[in-house]
Amino acid sequence: MTKISIFLQHITSNSQTTSLLSKKIIRNVTFCIFMLTILTVLFACDGNYQPKPYAYFRIELPPIKYYEIDSLGPYYTQINVNSHPDKTDSHFSDVTDKWINVVYPKLNATIHLSYKHITPDQLQTVTEESRTLVYNHTIRADNIIESYYEDSINHIYGVMYELTGNAASPAQFYITDSTHNFLRGAVYFNNLPNYDSIMPCAIYIENDIVHIIETLRWKK
């Protein structure tokens, strides 16, 4: 064997060794990258992760101002300037039963008002009917808070119901003079009930209901 042949064999042997080493290094590097990826995913998904709560659009509530209105039936009161009586959806022809809606266009809500002329012996019946209509919402309501009102000078006696949770109506109430007049109201939003999203608007209208009760007077 010549010296040239021996030299060529040596080069070929070294090349094969280098190729094997390169493949081994590549496999090791690939394995390390794979393990680093697994560890990164595991540490990113540890038990300290806190999901972000659901967010809702910020609602700009209009400034509160009231004006007196006396075309709602045999009574007059003050309502918010950001609402208006919907006379296209009203009923005053009946002698004893009358109703009208107070609409909040910007809040997409309505207070449905219904008036009934009563006799003293009907008082218990109509108040129990109103209470039953409220408590029919217990399937979806988390809680129902009752607030009582009494103004003996102006003959105003009533109850306001605040309903929390995803009830269809977040607030209802009734007012009576306990002898001849009975007025019931219920708030409804024109969308699917979600208390977390409508809560600011519901509280806004509940404050208006308090003002309606406090400023209501029966016509002689």
Protein Blocks (a to p, Z undefined) as FASTA:
>chain_A
ZZklmmmmmmmmmmmmmmmmmmmmmmmmmmmmmmmmmmmmmmmmcckbccdddddddddd
ddddddddfklbjcdcdddfkbccdfklccfkbmkbccdddddfknopacddddddddfk
lmmmmmmmmmmmmmmmmmmpmbdcddddddfknopacdddddedjdfblbdcdddehlmg
ccddddddfbdcdfklmmmmmmmmmmmmmmmmmmgccdZZ
